[in-house]
Amino acid sequence: MPDQYLRTIRHFNRDIRLYLFASGLVGFCLFSGIYSLLFNLYLLRLGYGPAFVGQVNAVGGLAFALSSLPSSFLGSRWGNRRTMILGLSLAVVGHALLSQAEFVPAIHQQSFILSMNSLGLLGISLYIVNGYPYLMRVSSAAQRHHVFSLQAALFPLAGFAGSLVGGFLPGGFAGLLQLSLDHPAPYRHTLLCASLLLTPGVFALVATSQETRREDQEDAPTDAAPLPLKLILVLSFIAFLYTASEGAVRTFLNVYLDDALNASTALIGTLAASGQLLATPAALMMPFLVRRFGSIRTFNGAVLCSALILVPLALIPHWTIAGLCLMGTMCLAGIRRPTFTVFQQEMMPLRWRTAMAGAAATMTGFGYAGVSLGGGYMIEAVGYRALFLTAGCLSASGAAIFWLCFRHRDDRGEAGSG
């Protein structure tokens, strides 16, 4: 398997390599990395509780969702590459300003946090929605499963490094500033560094070639195909449901460890880093799992397992169980996400791939927003157990719908007997 990956990677063109470099920085700095680990803890140090943490993540999810379809239209008009550059630039600005919320007067602080978080996630929406069809254009059909699995593996691998840095860097700043880790300043400095470290990713995207269009034989005849609206709606609704378990874990598990289990920031960072490290080989296994079991079974198995592991998390309040759940969730996401992305992109005619990415991202954002907003209030009303069990049930229902709709289709998404 390593030899096959190395042979495939050697044939990746320059544009793929530059995109993957930018993707790795996004994983290190934002998703799965420093910001993902510390932002909620920063909000707690500013004096906010789980309800406001949920509100912030919900509004961010809504910003991501509501901007995803416009992002696809903008990408179709401006080109995926230029829209990605704009998006990652906005992500740098929004997250850098967000890290400075401590200096905003109290009367305006909540509005500032909500608006800057939304700006940063608007940029991420522009980047992600246009990134998937961009990769489809610059890669060949034979490379795609490997390209997308490697891209999915880079997120947790970079997140591993980001989580380790994020877990220990606040302690370093606290020592320099002679402050305790209950003060927001060490987290503010760490989050600002994470935002600025994303800047080389913008330059990497600028260094890619001008808009390219790979006309594979499989795509050329479909360029004038009508909009497959029903298929887009079904796949988007499934995306809305299956994100519940991952959304609950990514949004609230660090809060759960800090607030309910009194775990240290270093321990939380170590657990998150371990999960990211384990997720890397899991994502790299995706092409081989798809070849062995097919896209349908690979995706459904990952979703069902991510739902089931929330049961011990809900029932056993111990940091080891929480850590194992976090690790399992990240591993399964590394398999599930690229499998679903390639599946839905290959089912779309070439001209509608950006629209499909936008629709799926929209519903994913709504899924995260729903879990974040409802989860914050649910935690304060009935505790963490109810949140984790509800999220698991929602993800399991998404897997059931996916199986019912696509069980008679083969791995290329072509209609089967049903």
C-alpha positions in Angstrom: 0.0 0.0 0.0 2.7 2.6 0.8 4.5 1.9 -2.5 1.2 2.4 -4.4 0.6 5.7 -2.7 4.1 6.9 -3.4 3.8 5.9 -7.1 0.4 7.7 -7.3 1.7 10.9 -5.5 4.6 11.2 -7.9 2.2 11.7 -10.7 0.3 14.5 -8.9 0.7 17.7 -10.9 1.9 21.0 -9.4 -1.6 22.4 -8.9 -2.6 19.4 -6.8 0.5 19.7 -4.6 0.0 23.4 -4.0 -3.6 22.8 -3.1 -2.7 20.0 -0.7 -0.1 22.3 0.9 -2.8 24.9 1.5 -5.1 22.2 2.8 -2.5 21.1 5.3 -2.2 24.6 6.6 -6.0 24.9 7.0 -5.9 21.6 9.0 -3.0 22.8 11.2 -4.4 26.3 11.9 -8.2 26.0 11.8 -10.1 22.7 11.2 -8.8 19.9 13.5 -5.9 22.1 14.7 -5.2 25.0 16.9 -8.4 27.0 16.4 -10.6 23.9 16.6 -9.0 23.0 20.0 -8.8 26.4 21.7 -11.5 28.7 20.4 -14.3 27.3 22.7 -11.9 27.4 25.6 -11.1 31.0 24.8 -14.8 31.7 25.0 -15.0 30.0 28.4 -12.1 32.1 29.6 -13.9 35.3 28.5 -16.7 34.3 30.9 -19.2 32.7 28.6 -21.0 29.3 29.2 -21.9 26.4 27.0 -25.1 28.1 25.7 -23.1 31.0 24.1 -20.5 28.6 22.9 -23.3 26.8 21.1 -24.7 30.0 19.8 -21.3 31.1 18.3 -20.8 27.7 16.6 -24.4 27.7 15.4 -24.2 31.2 13.9 -20.9 30.2 12.3 -22.5 27.1 10.9 -25.4 29.1 9.5 -22.9 31.6 7.9 -21.1 28.6 6.3 -24.4 27.1 5.2 -26.0 30.3 3.8 -22.9 31.3 1.9 -22.2 27.8 0.4 -24.7 28.1 -2.5 -23.6 31.7 -3.3 -20.0 30.4 -3.1 -20.8 27.8 -5.8 -22.4 30.4 -8.1 -19.4 32.7 -7.5 -17.1 29.9 -8.3 -19.0 29.1 -11.5 -18.7 32.7 -12.6 -15.2 33.7 -11.4 -13.6 30.3 -11.5 -12.9 27.9 -8.6 -9.3 29.0 -8.2 -9.9 32.7 -7.8 -12.8 32.1 -5.4 -10.7 29.9 -3.3 -8.0 32.6 -3.0 -10.6 35.1 -1.9 -12.1 32.7 0.6 -8.8 31.8 2.3 -7.9 35.5 2.5 -11.2 36.2 4.2 -10.6 33.3 6.6 -7.2 34.8 7.6 -8.7 38.2 8.3 -11.8 37.0 10.1 -10.0 34.6 12.4 -7.3 37.1 13.2 -9.8 39.7 14.2 -11.8 37.1 16.2 -8.8 36.3 18.3 -8.8 39.9 19.5 -12.3 39.8 21.0 -10.9 40.4 24.5 -10.2 44.0 23.6 -13.8 44.8 22.4 -16.0 46.6 24.9 -18.3 44.2 26.7 -21.5 45.8 25.3 -20.3 45.0 21.7 -18.2 41.9 22.4 -20.9 39.2 21.7 -21.8 40.8 18.4 -18.2 41.1 17.4 -17.5 37.5 18.2 -20.5 36.4 16.2 -19.7 38.6 13.2 -16.0 37.8 13.0 -16.6 34.1 13.3 -19.1 34.4 10.5 -16.7 36.3 8.3 -14.0 33.6 8.9 -16.4 30.8 8.0 -17.7 32.7 5.0 -14.1 32.5 3.8 -13.9 28.9 4.6 -17.1 28.2 2.7 -15.7 29.9 -0.4 -12.5 27.8 -0.1 -14.1 24.4 0.6 -17.0 24.6 -1.8 -14.7 25.5 -4.7 -11.9 23.3 -3.6 -13.6 20.0 -4.3 -14.6 20.7 -7.9 -11.2 22.3 -8.4 -9.5 19.1 -7.4 -11.9 17.2 -9.7 -10.7 19.4 -12.6 -7.0 19.1 -12.0 -6.9 15.4 -11.3 -7.5 12.4 -13.5 -10.3 9.9 -12.8 -7.7 7.3 -11.9 -6.1 9.6 -9.3 -9.3 10.9 -7.6 -9.7 8.5 -4.7 -6.1 8.8 -3.8 -6.1 12.7 -4.1 -9.2 13.0 -2.0 -8.1 10.5 0.6 -4.7 12.2 0.9 -6.4 15.5 1.2 -8.6 14.0 4.0 -5.5 12.5 5.6 -3.7 15.9 5.6 -6.4 17.5 7.7 -5.9 15.2 10.7 -2.1 14.9 10.2 -1.8 18.7 10.2 -4.4 18.8 13.0 -2.2 16.4 15.0 0.6 18.9 15.0 -1.8 21.8 15.5 -3.5 20.1 18.5 -0.1 19.4 20.1 1.0 23.0 19.6 -2.4 24.3 20.6 -2.4 22.2 23.8 1.0 23.5 25.0 1.4 26.9 23.5 -1.1 28.7 25.8 1.0 27.4 28.8 4.1 28.9 27.2 2.4 32.3 26.7 1.0 32.1 30.2 4.6 31.7 31.6 5.9 34.6 29.5 3.0 36.8 30.6 3.0 35.6 34.2 -0.7 34.7 34.0 -2.6 31.6 34.8 -4.4 29.5 32.1 -7.7 30.8 33.5 -6.9 34.1 31.8 -7.9 34.6 28.2 -4.6 36.3 27.0 -2.6 33.1 26.5 -5.4 31.8 24.3 -5.7 35.1 22.4 -2.0 35.1 21.4 -2.1 31.4 20.3 -5.2 32.0 18.2 -3.7 35.0 16.5 -0.6 33.1 15.6 -2.8 30.3 14.2 -4.6 32.8 12.0 -1.4 34.4 10.6 0.2 31.1 9.9 -2.5 30.4 7.4 -1.2 33.2 5.1 1.3 31.0 3.2 -1.7 28.9 2.1 -3.1 31.9 0.3 0.2 32.4 -1.5 0.2 28.7 -2.4 -3.2 29.0 -4.1 -2.0 32.2 -5.9 0.9 30.2 -7.3 -1.4 27.6 -8.9 -2.0 27.8 -12.6 -4.8 29.8 -14.1 -8.2 28.1 -14.3 -7.7 24.6 -15.7 -10.3 22.3 -17.1 -9.5 18.7 -17.5 -11.9 17.2 -20.0 -12.0 13.5 -19.2 -13.9 11.3 -21.6 -16.3 10.4 -18.8 -17.2 14.1 -18.4 -17.2 15.6 -21.8 -20.6 14.3 -23.0 -22.3 15.5 -19.8 -21.3 19.2 -20.1 -24.8 20.2 -21.3 -26.7 17.9 -18.9 -29.8 19.2 -17.1 -29.7 20.0 -13.4 -30.2 16.7 -11.4 -32.2 18.6 -8.7 -33.7 15.5 -7.0 -30.4 13.8 -6.6 -28.8 17.0 -5.2 -31.6 17.4 -2.7 -31.3 13.8 -1.5 -27.5 13.9 -1.1 -27.7 17.2 0.6 -30.3 16.0 3.1 -28.1 13.0 3.9 -25.2 15.4 4.5 -27.4 17.3 6.9 -28.1 14.2 9.0 -24.7 12.4 9.0 -22.8 15.5 10.3 -24.7 15.4 13.7 -22.4 13.0 15.5 -19.2 14.6 14.2 -20.6 18.1 14.9 -21.5 17.2 18.5 -18.1 15.8 19.2 -16.1 18.6 17.4 -18.2 21.4 18.9 -18.7 20.2 22.5 -16.2 17.5 23.4 -13.4 19.9 24.4 -16.0 21.9 26.4 -17.2 18.6 28.0 -13.7 17.7 29.0 -12.9 21.1 30.4 -16.3 21.9 32.0 -17.7 18.5 33.1 -14.5 16.4 33.6 -12.1 19.1 34.6 -9.4 17.9 32.2 -6.4 20.1 31.7 -5.8 22.0 28.4 -2.6 20.0 27.8 -4.6 16.7 28.2 -7.3 17.9 25.9 -4.7 18.9 23.3 -3.0 15.5 23.7 -6.2 13.6 23.2 -7.1 15.7 20.1 -3.7 15.2 18.7 -3.8 11.5 19.2 -7.2 11.4 17.4 -5.7 13.4 14.5 -2.7 11.1 14.2 -4.9 8.0 14.1 -7.2 9.6 11.5 -4.3 9.9 9.0 -3.8 6.2 8.2 -7.6 5.8 8.4 -8.1 8.4 5.6 -5.3 6.8 3.5 -7.1 3.5 3.7 -10.2 5.0 2.0 -9.3 4.0 -1.6 -8.6 0.4 -0.5 -11.8 0.2 1.5 -13.8 1.5 -1.4 -12.2 -1.1 -3.7 -12.9 -3.9 -1.3 -16.4 -3.0 0.0 -17.6 -0.3 -2.4 -18.5 3.4 -1.8 -21.9 2.6 -0.3 -20.8 0.2 2.4 -17.7 2.2 3.2 -19.6 5.4 3.7 -22.5 3.8 5.6 -20.1 1.7 7.8 -18.2 4.9 8.8 -21.4 6.8 9.6 -23.0 4.0 11.7 -19.8 3.5 13.7 -19.5 7.2 14.4 -23.1 7.1 15.7 -22.5 4.0 17.9 -19.4 5.3 19.6 -21.5 8.2 21.1 -23.3 5.7 23.3 -20.4 5.0 25.7 -19.5 8.7 25.6 -23.0 9.5 26.8 -23.2 6.8 29.4 -19.6 6.7 30.9 -18.4 10.1 32.2 -14.6 9.5 32.1 -11.9 11.3 30.2 -10.5 8.0 28.7 -13.9 7.2 27.2 -14.2 10.8 25.9 -10.7 10.5 24.4 -11.4 7.2 22.7 -14.6 8.7 21.2 -12.8 11.7 20.0 -10.2 9.5 18.3 -12.8 7.2 16.8 -14.8 10.1 15.5 -11.8 11.7 13.7 -10.7 8.3 12.2 -14.2 7.7 10.8 -14.5 11.2 9.5 -11.3 10.7 7.6 -12.9 7.7 5.8 -16.4 9.1 5.5 -15.7 12.6 4.2 -13.6 11.7 1.1 -15.8 8.7 0.3 -18.9 10.9 0.2 -17.2 13.7 -1.6 -16.0 11.6 -4.5 -19.3 9.7 -4.6 -21.4 12.8 -5.0 -19.0 14.6 -7.3 -18.7 11.6 -9.7 -22.5 11.3 -9.8 -22.8 14.9 -11.0 -22.3 16.0 -14.6 -19.3 18.2 -14.9 -21.2 21.5 -15.1 -23.1 20.8 -11.9 -20.3 19.6 -9.6 -19.8 23.1 -8.0 -23.5 23.3 -7.4 -23.5 19.9 -5.8 -20.5 20.9 -3.6 -22.4 24.1 -2.6 -25.6 22.3 -1.8 -23.8 19.6 0.3 -21.8 22.3 2.2 -25.0 24.3 2.8 -26.7 21.4 4.5 -23.6 20.4 6.3 -23.4 23.9 7.7 -27.1 23.7 8.7 -26.4 20.4 10.4 -23.5 21.8 12.4 -25.5 24.9 13.3 -28.5 22.8 14.5 -26.3 20.6 16.7 -24.4 23.6 18.0 -27.4 25.8 18.8 -29.6 23.0 20.1 -26.7 21.3 21.9 -25.7 24.4 23.9 -29.2 24.7 25.3 -29.7 21.0 25.7 -26.5 20.8 27.8 -27.7 23.5 30.1 -31.2 22.0 30.4 -30.6 18.2 30.6 -26.8 17.7 30.3 -24.3 16.3 27.8 -25.8 12.8 27.7 -28.9 13.8 25.9 -26.9 15.7 23.3 -24.6 12.8 22.5 -27.4 10.3 22.2 -29.6 12.6 20.0 -26.7 13.3 17.7 -26.0 9.6 17.3 -29.6 8.9 16.4 -29.6 11.6 13.7 -26.4 10.2 12.1 -27.8 6.7 12.1 -31.0 7.9 10.3 -28.8 9.6 7.7 -27.0 6.3 7.1 -30.4 4.5 6.8 -31.7 7.0 4.2 -28.4 6.7 2.2 -28.7 2.9 2.1 -32.3 3.0 1.1 -31.7 5.4 -1.8 -28.4 4.1 -3.2 -28.1 0.4 -2.3 -28.9 -0.6 -5.9 -26.2 1.6 -7.4 -22.7 0.6 -8.2 -19.6 2.6 -7.1 -19.7 4.9 -10.1 -23.1 6.1 -9.1 -24.9 4.6 -12.0 -28.4 3.4 -11.6 -28.7 -0.2 -10.7 -31.7 -2.3 -10.6 -33.7 0.1 -8.5 
